[in-house]
Amino acid sequence: MKILINYATVSGNSAMLAQQLNDKLKAIHADKEFVYKDADECKGEDYSQYDLVLFVSSSWDDGDLNMIAEDYLNQLPDLAGQKFALVGLGDSSYPHFCGAVEKTEAALTAKGATLVGSAHKIDGFVEDPIVEATVAWADGVIKGL
Ligand SMILES: Cc1cc2nc3c(=O)[nH]c(=O)nc-3n(C[C@H](O)[C@H](O)[C@H](O)COP(=O)(O)O)c2cc1C
């Protein structure tokens, strides 16, 4: 099984969480292959090689996609049957908490992708309890494939 962990970040939080997810999931699932990439480096990616794409990104400016995510989602190829799971970073002190998650889901399903599990939304800083909860969520998603 091969899993792509990709991230679209503005201030680095999504990258930091994606990196920790990659390290910890690799340790739990030593029998699986994990690829860790910036969404900017995924242009022209052959998604059919992956059993799952774990996309980690954030909301900005009134619950919008960040600009890296917007660019990434706009250039995706047809994704018929491709499984994606989403981690959304945000902050509930903003009126549209994790608003980009719904926009990401809409963009991916428009391309034919299948969303696996419910998106995992994160409120606030990337600290140990948040990382552990996200690893547990991702572990559940992987086991359910
Ligand atoms: C100017 C600004 C606008 C933001 N807008 C939102 C928002 O509308 N909704 C939300 O849930 N979080 C919002 N956030 C919080 C970010 O999503 C959060 O800080 C996230 O961890 C940033 O991740 P990144 O560094 O990967 O981009 C905002 C943060 C800033 C600084």
The ligand as a Tripos MOL2 file, in Angstrom:
@<TRIPOS>MOLECULE
LIG
   31    33     1     0     0
SMALL
NO_CHARGES

@<TRIPOS>ATOM
      1 C1         -5.0930   36.3540    8.5690 C.3       1 LIG1
      2 C2         -5.5780   34.9970    8.9990 C.ar      1 LIG1
      3 C3         -6.8350   34.5490    8.5650 C.ar      1 LIG1
      4 C4         -7.3270   33.3060    8.9810 C.ar      1 LIG1
      5 N1         -8.5860   32.9360    8.6190 N.ar      1 LIG1
      6 C5         -9.1160   31.7810    9.0860 C.ar      1 LIG1
      7 C6        -10.4540   31.4110    8.7900 C.ar      1 LIG1
      8 O1        -11.2020   32.1040    8.0970 O.2       1 LIG1
      9 N2        -10.9240   30.2340    9.2980 N.ar      1 LIG1
     10 C7        -10.1630   29.4420   10.0990 C.ar      1 LIG1
     11 O2        -10.6590   28.4000   10.5420 O.2       1 LIG1
     12 N3         -8.8740   29.7500   10.3850 N.ar      1 LIG1
     13 C8         -8.3250   30.8940    9.9090 C.ar      1 LIG1
     14 N4         -7.0250   31.2350   10.2000 N.ar      1 LIG1
     15 C9         -6.1980   30.3230   11.0030 C.3       1 LIG1
     16 C10        -5.2500   29.4670   10.1350 C.3       1 LIG1
     17 O3         -5.9810   28.5450    9.3290 O.3       1 LIG1
     18 C11        -4.3030   28.6800   11.0570 C.3       1 LIG1
     19 O4         -3.4130   29.6040   11.6630 O.3       1 LIG1
     20 C12        -3.5400   27.5790   10.3690 C.3       1 LIG1
     21 O5         -2.8370   26.8310   11.3360 O.3       1 LIG1
     22 C13        -2.5540   28.1100    9.3470 C.3       1 LIG1
     23 O6         -1.9790   26.9920    8.6890 O.3       1 LIG1
     24 P1         -0.8450   27.1490    7.5670 P.3       1 LIG1
     25 O7          0.3400   27.7780    8.2530 O.co2     1 LIG1
     26 O8         -0.5590   25.7630    7.1430 O.co2     1 LIG1
     27 O9         -1.3880   27.9720    6.4670 O.co2     1 LIG1
     28 C14        -6.5220   32.4650    9.7930 C.ar      1 LIG1
     29 C15        -5.2450   32.9060   10.1900 C.ar      1 LIG1
     30 C16        -4.7780   34.1470    9.8110 C.ar      1 LIG1
     31 C17        -3.4180   34.5960   10.2890 C.3       1 LIG1
@<TRIPOS>BOND
     1     1     2 1
     2     2     3 ar
     3     2    30 ar
     4     3     4 ar
     5     4     5 ar
     6     4    28 ar
     7     5     6 ar
     8     6     7 ar
     9     6    13 1
    10     7     8 2
    11     7     9 ar
    12     9    10 ar
    13    10    11 2
    14    10    12 ar
    15    12    13 ar
    16    13    14 ar
    17    14    15 1
    18    14    28 ar
    19    15    16 1
    20    16    17 1
    21    16    18 1
    22    18    19 1
    23    18    20 1
    24    20    21 1
    25    20    22 1
    26    22    23 1
    27    23    24 1
    28    24    25 2
    29    24    26 1
    30    24    27 1
    31    28    29 ar
    32    29    30 ar
    33    30    31 1
@<TRIPOS>SUBSTRUCTURE
     1 LIG1         1 GROUP 0 **** ****
